[in-house]
Amino acid sequence: MEKRSHPMWRYVVCVLLVALVFALYVLRLYDWQILNGSTWLATADHSTQSTVAIPAARGEILDVNGEPLAVNRTGYAVVLNWPYMQQGSDAETTRQENETIRQIVTLLDRYGEEWTDELPILVQDGAYVFAEGEDREIETLKGRDYANVNSYATADLCMEALIERYGVEGYTMEETRDIVSVRYNMVKSQFGSSNPYTVAPDVSLEIVTILSENSQSLPGVSIEVTTAREYENTMLIPHIVGRMGKFSSMEDWEQNYRDQGYAFDDSIGISGVESAFESTLRGEAGEKVVETTSMGSVAGETITKAPQEGDTVYLTIDKRIQEVVNASLEQNILGTRENAEKLNAANAGGRSSGHGEDCYTGGAVVMDVKTGAVLAAGTYPTYDLVQAQEDASYYASLANDTQGTPLVNKAFIGTFTPGSCFKPAVAAAALEEGVITNSTVITCNHYYTRFTDGSTTNAPTCLGWHGAITLRSAIADSCNVFFFETGYRLGITAMNLYCQRFGLGVKAGIEIGESAGVLAGPGSRDVWYQGETLNAAIGQSDNAFTPLQLCTYAATLANNGNRPRATIVSKITDYTRETVKDEIELEIVENVGVSEENLAYVKAGMEAVITEGSAKSTLGNYPVKIAGKTGTAERSSGSDNVTFIGYAPADDPQIAFAVVLDHGSSGTYCQNVVRDILDAYFYDAEVGGDGVIRTESERRQAAAQDGDTASSQSDGTSSAAQA
């Protein structure tokens, strides 16, 4: 058989290809080992990549005009980074970690800087003892994830377990305790390769400088530029702005927040707008990848996702109006008590009661009737938001104050018996149901005797003797007998149907916590007697509403029966405040179902309250036309409540308002608050440095008088000098 011949060029091509492949390998090896040997050696040593979170700036909270309420200040935090702390064997790393912690805490203590310290164990008389009032934290400490001791273990036994677990050796008791505290918090916070730990959240530039100069001896310690929360006007609206805090428990964090990307040591809104708008304000954390070698050194880091700041929330609150409301509430509540003392002192027969000597609390709300926006929400007494966050003893004093209950938001949560403020809603319902007309005449001889067979004994009474009276005068003079009879004819079922539509006994829809109040009726007690309907019709019985509900009710009257949803938020923008993401618009919850004609009859009576009725002496000469209703409600003990609802201008409503002084006794002081509210809205009144509320014209007049006085004093001085 003849052999086939192969062309020589094929062999040549194969040899050349093999040579080329070997040449490429040689060149690659030369590049790896000679040209870029050190670089590729470091890369070869890489053993791990850790993804580390980068915190985002929290969105800010502003008033309606952009005035700061809760804003961010650039700060500096001392942070431990796990990838940078792995410097050798486990034992070496532990020793270095403990020494680093000791140095940091010692430095912070020396300069009076705060650091995160939640260990419920103290050093006392040469022994470890549990801190008082820390039962919950002590229980956590003894758990399996930490000390892992029996529930009856002493503080010494807990410390022994923790010292062994964290390898803390060779330090004083105080140093040991502080190192253990940081290590304990690190474990609680899930400190690890992707989760840095913040030792101190807000330190001075002096600390930053010192730590920067000693960075080589403190592996893993970094200074991060942060945004520290800063609150302006800390007593303005603390209940509304709200507080920041830590998670209530590990279980709370694990069940509700861990999957949302929160670290256990993160701060979170725990009340008010800070809580209600947590997801809006929080922002979105960024990420960076940290590469570490097998020897524990850091090879480099790369930001893979930039942090996204939270959005800014503009409230509907007007800072200037709010300041006036706060000041007026305080002045008139104190004035009520001072007046009561004078009356009691003047009583020749000895001390009396019921004059307002027990008036310690109150609330007021001002609302834009066209939008439902709350312009001011005053509550007295108030408290200092920052001090409550930072001073445990101060917070405890607030919590233990059962007389003033300063932690309770009187405007949105506090409920008060409304008294005669309730009557316009009853009148509107009765007119619409046809049980009375605008010309219906009911005779008031002080006693309501329908259920007493004409006897005045035990008969419900009116404050006056009004004789034959129609609706307009009954509202203006607040005749109980007229409304006893109207309530009887209307019945509790129909009465409550309309009252709920007016917003009484239902939530107003505000974005933060509020009470639904209580609407008196069969649902408010086990047995409802017909006679109770009489008390309910004059705003007594079980009726109890928040100032917010009463203000919404007034706004509904002003809006011809359209009830707006109350809102505390004006708009939401991006962090820079340049792009509006959401703007709140008027939302009508429902219409009360009363004709405009019947509502006009009721509103005419409310205008008569100001011009000829129970508020004439204090508001009758006000330059803006007002519609309102006074209320005085008996309490089971102590002085009466005084309330006032209304809107203005009466012929073209812009704002609605509600004021309550608990145990206020005299309507005069309640109406003084209303006058200040009107001055703030219509005449730009503000609170001066001396605490006096003045309108714009009054401020100009006072400034002119001060100028005249100064000029006179100057002239006097010159004359004396010449003499």
C-alpha positions in Angstrom: 0.0 0.0 0.0 1.3 3.4 -1.0 1.8 5.9 1.9 0.2 9.3 1.7 2.7 12.1 2.0 2.0 15.2 4.3 3.1 18.6 3.2 6.0 19.9 5.3 4.2 23.3 5.9 1.7 21.6 8.2 4.5 20.5 10.6 6.0 23.9 10.5 2.6 25.5 11.4 2.1 23.1 14.3 5.5 23.8 15.7 5.0 27.5 15.4 1.6 27.4 17.1 3.1 25.4 20.1 6.0 27.8 20.3 3.6 30.8 20.3 1.5 29.3 23.1 4.7 28.7 25.2 5.8 32.2 24.4 2.5 33.7 25.7 2.8 31.7 28.9 6.3 32.9 29.4 5.4 36.5 28.8 2.4 36.2 31.2 4.6 34.6 33.9 7.2 37.4 33.4 4.5 40.0 33.8 3.1 38.3 37.0 6.4 37.6 38.6 8.8 40.3 37.4 7.0 43.4 36.0 4.0 43.4 38.4 5.1 40.8 40.9 4.2 42.8 44.0 0.8 43.7 42.8 -0.2 40.2 41.7 1.3 38.8 44.9 -1.1 41.0 47.0 -3.9 40.0 44.8 -3.0 36.3 45.2 -3.1 36.8 48.9 -6.7 38.0 48.9 -8.8 35.6 50.8 -12.0 37.5 51.5 -14.2 40.2 50.2 -16.5 41.9 52.8 -19.5 44.1 51.9 -19.8 46.9 54.4 -22.8 49.2 54.8 -22.3 53.0 54.3 -25.0 54.9 56.3 -27.2 57.4 54.6 -28.1 60.9 55.9 -31.5 61.0 57.5 -34.1 63.3 56.0 -34.9 66.5 57.8 -38.2 67.9 59.3 -39.1 71.5 58.7 -42.1 73.7 59.4 -44.4 74.9 56.6 -42.0 77.8 55.9 -38.8 75.8 55.9 -37.9 76.7 59.5 -35.8 73.9 61.0 -37.3 71.5 63.5 -35.2 68.3 63.2 -32.2 68.8 61.0 -28.7 67.3 60.5 -25.4 68.6 61.7 -22.2 67.3 60.3 -20.6 65.2 63.0 -17.9 62.6 63.5 -18.3 59.0 64.7 -15.7 56.6 66.1 -16.2 53.3 64.2 -14.7 49.9 64.5 -14.3 48.0 61.1 -14.0 44.2 61.4 -12.0 43.6 58.2 -9.3 46.0 59.4 -9.0 44.4 62.8 -8.0 40.9 61.7 -4.3 41.2 62.3 -3.2 37.6 62.9 -4.3 34.6 65.0 -7.6 34.7 66.9 -5.8 35.2 70.2 -3.7 38.0 68.8 -6.7 39.7 67.2 -8.6 39.4 70.5 -5.8 41.0 72.5 -5.4 43.8 70.0 -9.1 44.4 69.8 -9.4 44.7 73.6 -6.4 47.0 73.8 -7.8 49.2 71.1 -11.1 49.4 72.9 -9.4 50.3 76.1 -7.4 53.1 74.5 -10.5 54.6 72.8 -12.7 54.5 75.9 -10.0 56.0 78.0 -9.5 58.8 75.5 -13.2 59.5 75.3 -13.6 59.5 79.1 -10.7 61.8 79.5 -12.2 64.4 77.2 -15.8 63.9 78.5 -17.1 62.4 75.3 -20.1 60.0 75.4 -19.7 56.5 74.1 -22.3 53.7 73.7 -22.5 52.0 77.1 -25.4 49.6 77.7 -23.8 47.1 80.0 -26.1 46.9 83.1 -23.2 46.3 85.4 -21.3 48.8 87.5 -18.1 48.8 89.6 -19.1 49.6 93.2 -16.9 49.3 96.3 -14.5 46.9 94.6 -17.3 44.6 93.3 -19.5 44.2 90.2 -23.1 45.1 90.8 -26.2 45.3 88.6 -27.5 48.8 87.8 -30.8 49.6 89.2 -33.9 49.8 87.0 -32.2 47.7 84.2 -34.1 44.4 84.7 -34.8 43.9 81.1 -31.2 44.6 80.0 -30.0 42.3 82.8 -32.2 39.5 81.5 -30.8 40.0 78.0 -27.3 40.0 79.4 -27.8 36.6 81.1 -29.1 35.0 77.9 -27.4 32.3 75.8 -26.0 34.8 73.3 -24.1 36.7 75.9 -23.1 35.6 79.4 -25.1 32.3 79.1 -25.7 32.0 82.9 -28.6 31.1 85.1 -31.4 33.6 85.7 -30.3 34.0 89.3 -26.6 34.6 88.5 -24.9 37.6 90.2 -23.2 40.4 88.5 -19.8 38.9 89.4 -20.8 35.6 87.8 -22.0 37.4 84.7 -18.7 39.3 84.4 -16.6 36.2 84.9 -18.5 34.6 82.0 -18.1 37.7 79.8 -14.4 38.2 80.7 -13.7 34.6 79.6 -15.7 34.8 76.5 -14.1 38.1 75.3 -10.6 37.2 76.5 -10.2 40.3 78.6 -7.1 39.9 80.8 -4.6 42.2 82.6 -6.8 45.3 83.2 -8.2 47.0 86.2 -11.8 46.4 87.2 -13.0 49.6 85.7 -11.1 49.0 82.4 -12.3 45.5 82.3 -15.9 46.6 82.8 -15.7 49.2 80.0 -14.0 46.7 77.5 -16.7 44.1 78.3 -19.4 46.8 77.8 -18.1 47.6 74.3 -17.7 43.9 73.4 -21.2 43.2 74.7 -22.7 45.9 72.5 -20.6 44.8 69.5 -22.2 41.3 69.8 -25.7 42.8 70.3 -25.1 44.9 67.2 -24.1 41.9 65.1 -20.6 43.4 64.6 -18.9 41.6 61.7 -17.4 41.8 58.3 -20.3 43.6 56.8 -21.5 45.5 59.8 -19.2 48.1 61.4 -19.8 49.1 65.1 -20.1 52.7 66.3 -18.3 53.2 69.6 -19.2 56.9 69.9 -21.8 58.5 67.5 -20.8 62.1 67.9 -17.3 63.3 69.0 -15.5 66.6 68.8 -12.8 67.6 66.3 -10.3 67.3 69.1 -10.9 63.6 69.4 -10.8 63.3 65.6 -7.4 64.9 65.5 -6.0 62.7 68.3 -7.3 59.4 66.8 -6.1 60.4 63.3 -2.6 61.0 64.7 -2.6 57.6 66.4 -4.3 55.6 63.6 -1.3 53.3 63.1 -1.6 51.9 66.7 -5.4 51.5 66.5 -6.1 49.1 63.7 -9.7 49.0 62.6 -10.6 52.4 64.1 -11.9 55.0 61.7 -13.5 58.3 61.9 -16.6 58.6 59.8 -18.2 61.9 58.8 -21.8 61.5 59.9 -25.0 63.6 60.2 -25.9 64.0 63.9 -29.6 64.8 64.6 -30.1 68.3 65.9 -33.4 69.7 67.1 -34.4 73.3 67.0 -37.0 74.9 69.2 -36.9 71.8 71.4 -40.0 72.7 73.4 -42.1 73.9 70.4 -43.8 70.6 69.3 -41.9 67.7 70.9 -44.9 65.4 70.8 -45.3 66.0 67.0 -41.7 66.0 65.9 -41.0 62.9 68.0 -37.9 61.2 69.4 -35.2 58.9 68.0 -34.1 55.8 69.9 -32.8 52.3 69.8 -34.8 49.2 69.3 -36.8 48.1 72.3 -35.4 44.6 72.2 -33.5 42.1 70.2 -36.7 40.3 69.4 -38.3 43.6 68.1 -35.3 44.1 65.8 -35.2 40.5 64.5 -38.9 40.3 63.8 -39.6 43.7 62.4 -36.4 45.5 61.2 -33.5 43.2 60.4 -34.9 42.2 57.0 -35.3 45.9 56.2 -31.5 46.3 56.4 -31.3 47.9 59.9 -28.4 47.1 62.2 -29.2 46.5 65.8 -27.4 49.6 67.0 -29.1 51.8 64.4 -31.4 54.6 65.7 -35.0 54.7 64.6 -37.9 57.0 65.1 -39.9 56.0 68.1 -42.6 58.6 68.3 -44.2 61.5 66.3 -43.2 62.3 62.8 -39.8 60.7 63.3 -41.6 57.4 63.7 -44.6 57.8 61.4 -42.3 58.8 58.5 -39.4 56.5 59.3 -39.3 54.9 55.9 -39.4 58.4 54.2 -36.8 60.0 56.4 -34.4 57.0 56.7 -32.8 57.0 53.2 -31.0 54.0 51.7 -27.6 52.8 52.9 -24.8 52.4 50.5 -22.2 49.6 50.2 -18.5 49.2 49.8 -16.5 46.1 49.3 -13.4 45.7 51.5 -10.8 43.2 50.2 -8.6 41.5 52.8 -5.6 39.2 52.4 -5.2 35.8 54.0 -2.8 37.5 56.5 -5.6 39.9 57.6 -4.3 43.1 56.0 -6.6 45.2 53.8 -5.8 45.2 50.1 -8.3 47.9 49.1 -11.9 49.0 49.1 -14.4 49.9 46.4 -17.7 51.7 46.8 -20.3 49.7 44.9 -23.4 51.5 45.9 -23.6 55.2 46.9 -25.8 56.0 49.9 -29.1 57.7 49.2 -30.2 60.4 51.6 -33.7 60.4 53.1 -36.4 62.7 52.0 -37.3 66.0 53.8 -40.7 66.3 55.4 -42.3 69.8 55.6 -45.0 70.0 58.3 -48.1 72.2 58.1 -47.1 73.8 61.4 -46.3 77.5 61.3 -43.6 78.1 63.9 -44.7 81.6 64.7 -48.3 80.7 65.2 -47.3 77.7 67.2 -45.1 79.8 69.5 -48.1 82.1 70.2 -50.4 79.2 70.9 -47.9 77.7 73.3 -47.2 81.0 75.1 -51.0 81.8 75.3 -51.9 78.4 76.8 -49.2 78.7 79.4 -50.1 82.3 80.3 -53.8 81.6 80.6 -53.6 78.3 82.5 -51.3 80.1 85.0 -53.7 83.0 85.0 -56.6 80.7 85.8 -54.8 79.4 88.9 -53.7 82.9 90.0 -57.3 84.2 89.6 -58.6 81.2 91.6 -56.2 82.0 94.4 -57.4 85.6 94.5 -61.0 84.5 94.6 -60.3 82.0 97.4 -58.3 84.6 99.4 -61.2 87.1 99.0 -63.8 84.6 100.3 -64.6 85.8 103.8 -66.2 82.5 104.7 -63.0 80.5 104.1 -61.5 78.8 101.1 -63.9 77.7 98.3 -63.2 75.6 95.3 -64.2 75.3 91.7 -62.6 78.5 90.5 -59.8 76.8 88.4 -57.2 76.3 91.1 -56.8 72.7 89.7 -56.3 73.9 86.1 -52.9 72.4 85.1 -53.4 71.2 81.5 -54.9 72.3 78.2 -54.7 72.0 74.5 -55.4 74.0 71.3 -55.5 73.3 67.6 -55.6 75.7 64.7 -56.6 74.4 61.2 -56.7 75.7 57.7 -60.3 75.0 56.8 -59.5 74.9 53.0 -56.9 72.1 53.3 -57.3 70.4 56.7 -53.7 71.5 57.5 -52.9 71.9 61.2 -51.2 75.2 61.6 -50.6 74.8 65.3 -51.2 72.2 67.9 -50.5 73.4 71.4 -50.3 71.2 74.5 -49.6 72.3 78.0 -47.5 71.4 79.8 -44.9 70.6 77.2 -41.3 69.3 77.6 -37.8 69.6 76.2 -37.3 67.1 73.5 -33.5 66.9 73.6 -33.4 66.7 77.4 -35.9 63.9 77.4 -33.7 61.9 75.0 -30.5 62.5 76.8 -31.4 62.7 80.5 -33.0 59.6 82.0 -33.9 61.3 85.2 -35.6 64.1 83.4 -37.6 61.7 81.3 -38.5 59.8 84.5 -39.8 63.0 86.1 -42.0 63.6 83.1 -43.4 60.1 83.1 -44.1 60.3 86.9 -45.9 63.7 86.6 -49.5 62.6 87.0 -50.8 66.1 87.5 -49.6 67.7 84.3 -48.9 64.5 82.3 -46.5 66.4 80.0 -45.7 63.4 77.8 -49.3 63.2 76.7 -50.1 65.2 73.6 -53.2 67.1 74.8 -54.0 68.3 71.3 -54.2 64.9 69.6 -54.4 62.3 72.4 -56.0 64.1 75.4 -59.8 63.8 75.5 -62.0 66.4 77.3 -65.7 66.8 78.0 -66.8 69.4 75.4 -69.8 70.9 77.1 -71.9 73.3 75.0 -69.5 73.2 72.1 -71.4 70.1 71.2 -74.7 71.9 70.7 -74.2 73.2 67.1 -73.9 69.6 65.9 -77.1 68.6 67.8 -78.9 71.6 66.3 -77.8 70.8 62.8 -79.0 67.2 63.2 -82.3 68.2 64.7 -83.0 70.7 61.9 -82.1 68.2 59.2 -84.3 65.5 60.8 -87.2 68.0 61.1 -87.7 67.7 64.8 -87.2 71.4 65.1 -87.2 74.4 62.8 -85.3 77.6 62.9 -88.5 79.2 64.3 -89.3 76.5 66.9 -90.0 78.1 70.3 -89.1 76.2 73.5 -89.8 77.8 76.9 -86.9 77.8 79.4 -87.9 78.4 83.0 -84.5 77.1 84.3 -85.8 73.6 85.0 -86.5 70.8 82.5 -89.4 69.0 83.9 -90.5 66.5 81.2 -89.3 63.5 83.3 -90.3 64.9 86.7 -94.1 65.4 86.1 -93.6 69.1 86.3 -91.7 69.1 89.6 -88.5 71.1 89.8 -87.1 68.6 92.3 -84.2 66.7 90.8 -85.0 68.2 87.4 -82.1 69.0 85.0 -81.4 72.7 85.0 -80.2 75.5 82.8 -77.7 78.2 83.8 -80.4 80.9 83.1 -84.1 81.7 82.8 -84.4 82.3 79.1 -88.2 82.2 78.7 -89.5 81.5 75.2 -86.4 81.0 73.0 -85.6 80.0 69.4 -82.6 78.3 68.0 -80.4 81.3 67.3 -80.7 82.6 70.9 -80.5 79.1 72.3 -77.0 78.8 70.7 -76.0 82.3 71.6 -77.0 82.0 75.2 -76.2 78.3 75.5 -79.7 77.3 76.8 -79.6 73.8 78.2 -83.4 73.5 78.4 -83.7 74.1 74.7 -81.2 71.4 73.9 -82.6 69.0 76.5 -85.8 69.1 74.6 -84.1 69.0 71.2 -82.0 66.0 72.2 -85.2 64.2 73.5 -87.0 64.8 70.2 -84.0 63.8 68.1 -83.0 60.7 70.0 -79.5 59.3 70.6 -79.3 57.2 67.5 -79.9 60.1 65.0 -77.8 62.5 67.2 -74.8 60.3 67.0 -75.1 59.5 63.3 -74.7 63.2 62.5 -72.1 63.9 65.2 -69.9 61.1 63.8 -70.1 62.8 60.4 -68.9 66.0 62.0 -65.8 64.1 63.2 -66.8 63.5 66.8 -66.0 60.1 68.2 -63.9 59.2 65.1 -60.3 59.8 64.3 -59.5 63.0 62.3 -56.9 61.2 60.1 -53.8 62.8 61.3 -50.6 61.0 60.3 -49.3 60.5 63.9 -51.0 59.1 67.0 -54.4 60.4 67.9 -57.4 59.3 70.0 -60.8 58.5 68.7 -62.4 60.1 71.7 -65.8 58.9 73.1 -69.2 59.7 71.7 -71.8 59.2 74.4 -74.5 56.7 73.6 -75.4 53.0 73.9 -71.9 52.1 72.8 -70.2 54.0 75.6 -71.8 52.1 78.5 -73.6 48.8 79.2 -77.0 50.3 79.8 -78.2 53.5 78.2 -81.2 55.3 79.8 -83.3 57.9 77.9 -82.5 60.5 80.5 -78.8 60.2 79.5 -79.7 61.5 76.1 -80.4 64.8 77.7 -76.9 65.1 79.1 -75.4 63.9 75.9 -77.2 66.6 74.0 -75.5 69.4 76.0 -72.0 67.8 75.6 -71.9 66.0 78.9 -72.4 62.3 79.8 -69.6 60.2 78.4 -68.7 62.7 75.6 -65.0 63.3 75.5 -63.1 64.6 72.4 -59.6 65.8 71.5 -59.0 69.4 70.6 -58.1 68.1 67.1 -61.6 66.5 66.8 -63.3 69.7 68.0 -61.3 71.8 65.5 -62.1 69.4 62.7 -65.8 69.7 63.7 -65.5 73.5 63.6 -63.8 73.3 60.2 -66.7 71.1 58.9 -69.2 73.7 59.9 -67.1 76.3 58.2 -66.9 74.2 55.1 -70.7 73.9 54.8 -70.7 70.3 56.1 -67.7 68.9 54.2 -65.3 67.3 56.7 -61.6 67.6 55.8 -59.1 65.0 56.8 -56.6 66.6 59.2 -53.0 66.6 58.1 -49.7 67.5 59.7 -47.6 67.2 56.6 -47.5 69.9 53.9 -45.1 68.2 51.4 -42.2 65.8 51.0 -39.1 66.7 49.0 -35.8 65.1 48.2 -33.0 65.8 50.6 -31.9 68.9 48.8 -35.4 70.4 49.1 -35.4 71.1 45.3 -37.7 68.3 44.0 -41.2 67.9 45.5 -42.1 64.2 45.6 -45.5 64.5 47.3 -47.7 67.4 48.2 -50.7 67.1 50.4 -54.0 68.2 49.0 -57.5 68.7 50.6 -59.2 65.4 51.1 -62.9 65.5 52.1 -63.7 62.5 54.3 -67.5 62.9 54.0 -70.4 65.4 54.0 -72.5 65.5 57.1 -75.7 65.4 55.1 -77.2 68.7 56.4 -78.5 71.2 54.0 -76.7 74.6 53.5 -79.9 76.3 54.7 -80.0 74.4 58.0 -76.2 74.9 58.5 -76.7 78.6 57.9 -79.2 78.7 60.8 -76.7 77.1 63.1 -73.8 79.3 61.9 -76.0 82.4 62.5 -76.4 81.3 66.1 -72.6 80.8 66.4 -72.0 84.4 65.1 -74.5 85.6 67.7 -72.4 83.9 70.4 -69.7 86.5 69.6 -71.9 89.6 69.0 -74.5 89.2 71.7 -73.9 86.0 73.6 -71.5 84.2 76.0 -68.3 85.4 74.3 -69.4 89.1 73.7 -67.3 90.5 76.5 -64.0 89.1 75.2 -64.4 88.8 71.5 -67.4 90.9 70.6 -65.3 93.9 69.4 -62.7 91.8 67.5 -62.1 93.4 64.0 -62.5 90.1 62.2 -65.9 88.6 62.1 -66.0 85.3 64.2 -68.4 82.4 64.5 -67.9 80.3 67.7 -69.3 78.4 70.6 -68.3 78.4 74.2 -68.6 75.4 76.4 -68.5 74.7 80.2 -68.6 71.1 81.2 -69.0 69.7 84.7 -66.5 67.3 86.0 -67.0 64.4 88.4 -64.6 66.3 90.7 -62.8 69.7 90.6 -63.5 72.8 88.5 -65.4 72.7 85.3 -63.8 72.3 81.9 -64.0 75.3 79.6 -63.9 74.9 75.8 -64.3 77.1 72.7 -64.6 76.2 69.0 -65.0 78.5 66.1 -63.8 79.8 62.7 -63.0 83.1 61.1 -63.7 85.2 59.2 -67.3 84.1 59.7 -68.4 85.2 56.2 -65.3 83.7 54.4 -63.7 81.1 56.7 -60.0 80.6 56.6 -59.1 79.0 59.9 -60.9 76.9 62.5 -59.8 76.6 66.1 -60.5 74.7 69.3 -59.2 75.4 72.8 -59.7 73.4 76.0 -58.6 74.3 79.5 -59.0 71.3 81.7 -60.6 72.5 85.0 -60.4 76.0 83.6 -63.6 77.2 85.3 -63.8 80.6 83.6 -64.5 80.9 79.9 -62.6 84.2 79.8 -59.1 82.6 79.9 -60.1 80.1 77.2 -61.3 82.9 75.0 -58.1 84.8 75.7 -56.3 82.0 73.9 -58.7 82.3 71.0 -58.0 86.0 70.7 -54.2 85.3 70.6 -54.7 82.7 67.9 -56.6 85.2 65.8 -54.0 87.9 66.4 -51.3 85.4 65.3 -53.1 84.5 62.1 -54.6 87.8 61.0 -52.2 90.3 62.5 -48.9 88.4 62.5 -48.6 88.4 66.3 -45.5 86.8 67.7 -43.9 86.1 71.1 -41.3 88.6 72.1 -38.1 88.0 74.0 -40.0 89.1 77.1 -42.7 86.5 76.6 -45.3 89.1 75.6 -47.5 88.3 72.6 -47.7 91.4 70.3 -49.3 92.0 66.9 -47.2 93.6 64.2 -48.7 97.1 64.9 -48.1 96.6 68.6 -44.5 95.7 68.0 -44.0 98.9 65.9 -45.7 100.9 68.6 -43.5 99.4 71.4 -40.4 100.0 69.3 -41.4 103.6 68.8 -41.9 104.0 72.5 -38.6 102.5 73.2 -37.0 104.9 70.8 -38.7 107.8 72.4 -37.6 106.6 75.8 -34.0 106.2 74.6 -34.0 109.6 73.1 -35.4 111.2 76.2 -32.8 109.4 78.3 -30.1 110.6 75.9 -31.3 114.2 76.1 -31.4 114.0 79.9 -27.9 112.8 80.0 -26.7 115.6 77.8 -28.4 118.2 79.9 -26.9 116.8 83.0 -23.5 116.8 81.5 -23.9 120.4 80.4 -25.1 121.4 83.8 
